[in-house]
Amino acid sequence: MDNKLKISTLEELEIILSSQKAVLLYFSTTSCNVGEALEPKIIALINSSFPKISFYSIDINFSPDIAAKFSAFVEPTILVFFEGKETIRKSRNISVFELQETIQRLYNLIFE
């Protein structure tokens, strides 16, 4: 299931985090080539390996209040929340393999 959705308000994000068990926030900008190249790989990873995690994209330029609230000033930044708590934070040079391993442990604890 492709859950790529854009979030633009802090209120919307707070509702999502309080109502969903697992959420991945992907912070980037359209001017970041690394972020644009990595995003489809992260979406594919979530869709294939972690279907219970919802993927949300946040453009730092259009939602500076969200970026500030979560201290996501470097692009790309990935935050993974389980049960409303930030449990994983990766920024800049992100290895898809390392991210997968990190998520896998927590995902298994919560969903298996």
N, C-alpha and C positions, 0 to 999 in steps of 0.2 A: 504494500500500500504506500503510495507516495504522499507523505504528510507535509511536504514543503509548503509552509505558510509564512507570510511576512507579518511581523508584529510592528506596530508603529506607536503604540501608547503604553505607558507604564501601567495604567489601570488594566488594560487588556492582558498584559503579561502577568500581573499579579493574580488575576483570575485563573489563567492557564496553570501557573505554578501551584496554586492551591487546589486545583481540581483534577490534575492529571498526575499519575503515579511516576512517570518517567518522561523527562523533557530534555532535548538537546537544543541549546541556543547557539546559533552560528553568527557571530558578529563579523562583518566585513564592510567594504565599500565597493562600489562599481569600478573605482579607479585602481583597485588592488588586483594585479594580475595573479599573484599567488593565491589570494582568496577565491578568485573566480575559477581558477584551475582546480583548487582543492574541494570546493563545495560539491560538485557532482560525485566525487569519490566518497565524501562523507555521507551524502544522501544514499548512494548505492550500498555503503556499509550498513547503515541503519536499516534500510529496506530489506537487505538480505540476511543480516545476522541478528538484528535487534528490533523486530517489528513492533514491540510494545513501547518503543521510545518514539515520541512525537518530535519531529524536526521543525524548528522555527528559525527563519532567517531574519536578522536585524541589520539594517544599514546604519552604520555609526553616524554618517552624515545627516540622515533624516530623523534619527532618534537619539540625539545626544544625551537626553535625560536618562534613557535606558542604559546607554553606555556608561554614563557617570555613576548611576546607581550600582552597577555591577563591576565598576572599575575595568571596563573592557575598552581600553584606549589603543591597544595594539591590534593590527589586523593581520591575518584572521585570528579571532579568539573563539574557542569552543568552551562552553560551560554545559555540564551535564548535571541535571537535578534528578534526584530520586526522592520521592515523597516530599517534595517542596524544599529540599536542602541541596545546596551546591555541593557536589561530591567530586567532581572532576573539573579541572581548569587546564586548558592547553592553549598556548599562544605562539604566534609567529611560525617557527619551524616545527610543524606538526607531522608526526609519522602516523600514517593511517594504521599501520600494524600495531604500534604501541598503544594508540587510542583504542583499538579493538581489544587488545589484551586487558587494558585497564577497565573498560566498560564490562567486558565479559564476566569478570569476578563479581562485580556488584550486581549485574543483571541476573546472574545465576542465584545469588543470595536472595534477591527480591522476588523473582518470578518462578523459580524452580522449586 
